[in-house]
Amino acid sequence: MIGTDAIISFVSLFVLFIVLGFYGKYWRRGDLDHVHEWSLAGRKLGTTLVFFLIGADLYTAYSFVAIPSGIFAKGSLYFFAIPYVMLTFGVALVTMPRLWTLAREKGYITASDFVKDRFGSSTLSIMVAITGIVAELPYIALQIVGMQSVLTVMLAGYANAQIVEEISLLIAFIILAAFTYTSGLRGATLTAVFKDILIWITVLVVIIAVPISIGGFHNAFSHIKPNYVTLPSSLVPAYATLILGSALALYLYPHAINGVLSSESAQKLRKSTALLPLYGVGLAVLALMGVLVFAVPSAMNFLSGFPESSRGILVVPSLILYTMPQWFSGIALLGIFVGGLVPAAIMAMAQANLLTRNVIKEFRPNISDKLEIRITKISSTVFKFIALGFVFVVPATYAISLQLLGGILIAQILPAVLFGLYVKSLKRTPLIIGLLVGIGSGIYMVEAANNFGALTVSLFNTGFGAIYIAVISLTINLIISFSGSYVMNTIQKKKSES
Amino acid sequence: MQIKARHVVLVLLILIPSFVNLGVPIYNRDVPELVGIPFFYWFQTLWLFATAGFYLVFAHLKGKQT
């Protein structure tokens, strides 16, 4: 059971977090009645702040919960997250400065703004926006699952733990909604820096202290099944395609593009993107916790008190609690808690931007700037509570699987958004068909791979072994988009010649 | 010609780290260990630093170009 020392450090740091969130309003002041001021912090963020902001998008509950949980339960396959983050920054380094430059010239705030302008199609732009909004929801839910895991570990052994946990989450969300409403991306950026400091302290302490307390890494790895030491050769295609599919998908998420566009210049964006793989070092350390925990009997004993399906998500918080002094556990656990809260705020803001600019405004083009910002702020609040409600209703393990489905969906906007930046010959109709078929085939394969039951796998068995579904459906989508555009261009040429 | 050479360098700076990342058999082994950590884990973690190096050079060259 957790002691008062841990609770004191947890709560006092949370108060500091709230203060920073509200203070964001006054930081680098701008007129927050403008959408780009509220949601892009006035496009004034330099190398360091963009590094922290995009890092906050990446260093989410996905890293604290989903990855260590996957390694704990399934072994080395889930270490794909490390090469995935490396590759994703390569993709971003090539594509995002171009998107940034176009966005600055033409005043885009979202990827859908670009798609609409580039292809002159409201249909395609609305579809891209809705895909983004839908794919983002389970990602937010995953953040809440991460926060929940911290509370579960902290409250274990106390009376009425379940109710206290739900009320605490609700309070945390009301506070979050309040400061994103008033401070916008400025509040999120300040709290992102705060969160990252806590997380980096945690990662550095854990990577030194835990191996010492368990008698070295060798000890942890020598008592473990072989599929935790290296990757079984049958899973190599799965590993490679999970890297590729996830790397291509990350920068298509609305919140990532939001972070990119808040940069001050294309070159500053390049620099911070180039440095972002270093963030992965912390991710690797957290991932290793899924192995280290096996060597900590007290933590394993604590975990055995929970049903097998929910043990994974509790690995990191319980390992911290059972190897660190109480006061430090409080700091680390708060880091993980706000590590879910900050990204959730950024994601909900990005969703709200899409909904207002690229869906509502398509149907009601004449709304004033003031009304636009109000709708954006209110819908960002609504999205947060939808995700929260989702977590209360759906079991935690299910939320992680839905996040994988989100990845499959968001990958389908790649032809329009990323190839649209470079390839002149692409046409809107094949892109629309490709997007629809990509989503349809992706959902079908997920269902088929899970025998139309609860979603637990996102790999599809093919002649080449198990492959991440996002890669298969994206390939289908790309073939349709490119061959369709080629055919259309050829027909057009023939027509103009005759 | 110089522009072409620079272009090739830029492409390689992105492709080399990507090739290593996706070439799973390159690092899918347990030895040599580093402070008790199997090769599979420590190599991928340290490769992050190398990747950041490649990317920084890319960013630098690209910045000069524009």
Boltz contact constraints between the chains, C-beta under 6 A:
constraints:
  - contact:
      token1: [A, 82]
      token2: [B, 44]
      max_distance: 6.0
  - contact:
      token1: [A, 83]
      token2: [B, 21]
      max_distance: 6.0
  - contact:
      token1: [A, 83]
      token2: [B, 44]
      max_distance: 6.0
  - contact:
      token1: [A, 86]
      token2: [B, 21]
      max_distance: 6.0
  - contact:
      token1: [A, 86]
      token2: [B, 51]
      max_distance: 6.0
  - contact:
      token1: [A, 87]
      token2: [B, 18]
      max_distance: 6.0
  - contact:
      token1: [A, 87]
      token2: [B, 21]
      max_distance: 6.0
  - contact:
      token1: [A, 90]
      token2: [B, 14]
      max_distance: 6.0
  - contact:
      token1: [A, 90]
      token2: [B, 18]
      max_distance: 6.0
  - contact:
      token1: [A, 93]
      token2: [B, 55]
      max_distance: 6.0
  - contact:
      token1: [A, 216]
      token2: [B, 36]
      max_distance: 6.0
  - contact:
      token1: [A, 217]
      token2: [B, 35]
      max_distance: 6.0
  - contact:
      token1: [A, 217]
      token2: [B, 36]
      max_distance: 6.0
  - contact:
      token1: [A, 217]
      token2: [B, 37]
      max_distance: 6.0
  - contact:
      token1: [A, 218]
      token2: [B, 36]
      max_distance: 6.0
  - contact:
      token1: [A, 229]
      token2: [B, 30]
      max_distance: 6.0
  - contact:
      token1: [A, 229]
      token2: [B, 38]
      max_distance: 6.0
  - contact:
      token1: [A, 230]
      token2: [B, 28]
      max_distance: 6.0
  - contact:
      token1: [A, 230]
      token2: [B, 30]
      max_distance: 6.0
  - contact:
      token1: [A, 230]
      token2: [B, 40]
      max_distance: 6.0
  - contact:
      token1: [A, 231]
      token2: [B, 28]
      max_distance: 6.0
  - contact:
      token1: [A, 236]
      token2: [B, 24]
      max_distance: 6.0
  - contact:
      token1: [A, 239]
      token2: [B, 24]
      max_distance: 6.0
  - contact:
      token1: [A, 240]
      token2: [B, 22]
      max_distance: 6.0
  - contact:
      token1: [A, 240]
      token2: [B, 24]
      max_distance: 6.0
  - contact:
      token1: [A, 267]
      token2: [B, 63]
      max_distance: 6.0
  - contact:
      token1: [A, 270]
      token2: [B, 59]
      max_distance: 6.0
  - contact:
      token1: [A, 271]
      token2: [B, 59]
      max_distance: 6.0
  - contact:
      token1: [A, 274]
      token2: [B, 55]
      max_distance: 6.0
  - contact:
      token1: [A, 274]
      token2: [B, 56]
      max_distance: 6.0
  - contact:
      token1: [A, 274]
      token2: [B, 59]
      max_distance: 6.0
  - contact:
      token1: [A, 275]
      token2: [B, 52]
      max_distance: 6.0
  - contact:
      token1: [A, 277]
      token2: [B, 48]
      max_distance: 6.0
  - contact:
      token1: [A, 277]
      token2: [B, 51]
      max_distance: 6.0
  - contact:
      token1: [A, 277]
      token2: [B, 52]
      max_distance: 6.0
  - contact:
      token1: [A, 278]
      token2: [B, 52]
      max_distance: 6.0
  - contact:
      token1: [A, 280]
      token2: [B, 48]
      max_distance: 6.0
  - contact:
      token1: [A, 281]
      token2: [B, 48]
      max_distance: 6.0
  - contact:
      token1: [A, 284]
      token2: [B, 45]
      max_distance: 6.0
